[in-house]
Amino acid sequence: MTRRYNFCAGPAAMPESVLAQARDEMLDWQGRGLSVMEMSHRSDEMVGIATEAEQDLRELLGISDDYAVLFVQGGASSQFAAIPLNLMAEGQTADYINTGEWSKKAIKEAKRFGQVNVAASSEDTNFSTIPAFDRWQLTDNAAYVHYTPNETIGGVEFFWTPEVAAPLVADMSSTILSRPIDVNKFGLIYAGAQKNIGPAGLTIVIVRKDLLGKAQSITPTMLNYQTAADNDSMYNTPPTMAWYLSGLVFKWLKKQGGLEAMEIINRRKAEKLYGYIDGSDFYSNPVEVASRSLMNIPFVLADAALDKAFLKGAEEAGLLNLKGHRSVGGMRASVYNAVPESAVDALIHYMKDFAQTKG
């Protein structure tokens, strides 16, 4: 069997050792004679798996007891509704920062449940920059301030944490666990699993406990954070297999040296690829240098007519899922934690050959 290099933005590459362990335990988890997929979520075994996964995540991110850690379903997109329903009281306004497609989706959904103020936007630069903080028009006594630290599609990333009076809410789907963060600066962090956490089907919500119990009366039971917190994320049957696999990823991250070590690796991978792109006349990246994502690296060819040939050749070279998002076109290499540095080296080698042949 030949493994290929997967640059998909999500569902994304997972550590090969994690996949191998899951394979070995597929039919018989630790001598129990059944798969994790077949376990009752109420069983001692599954509760143990869930508890250990939460403990490992808390250790990786330095999450204190002031926060509840929830493992929920519905993807990060469900949180676009859950957040205003849980955090925005009647008559309040929430501030949103618009830095790309995922910010826009969050804004659109939040407007269904309350007042939204778009406090800053980089749409005037075609989402190639991060709005300077001194330009933000924040609301007095806002319910919260929402931003997307890393925009998967546009490839822009915040490398600073906004200092705001209201609870800070962050969609970290494509940047969580890629480098250390100070959780204490946030009221709520949420992230779809299918990039740096594990397989699709699971969403992590890290919410400060003083923000629980404030949901609007119309909030569906399954979107109420208090419900999840009171029931250890098992009010209904959770995505047990995804939870188990995410737990294996957390242990893998700890073995790599934690998030400090991952940041060093991720910066090196990104710098290699950006360095080659910037030194080439054949490829270019549209994002302001200071705002370039470490996780999602978009690039375009000098001649868009060559896009199909580039992608075909990449597939033949074992480089998968490099096509850019349909809303922006071009190419995109997502280099999450589980994408090895050798994948970036192989991509650069292919890009050089293609440019020499077609340029």
Protein Blocks (a to p, Z undefined) as FASTA:
>chain_A
ZZdddfbfbdcdddfklmmmmmmmmmogghlopafklpcfkbmklmmmmmmmmmmmmmmn
opafkbccdddehijmlmmmmmmmmmmcghiacddddfbjklmmmmmmmmmnoccddfbd
cklnoopaccdfklpccdehifbdcddfbafknopacfbdcddfbdcdddfklmgokacc
dfklpfbdcddfklmnmcchiacddddfklgoiacfklcfklmmklmmmnoopabacdfk
lmmmmmmmmmmmmmnnpjmlmmmmmmmmmmmmmmmmmmpckbccfbdfklpcfkbccddd
fblklmmmmmmmmmmnopahkaccfklgpadddddfklcfklmmmmmmmmmmmmmmmZZ
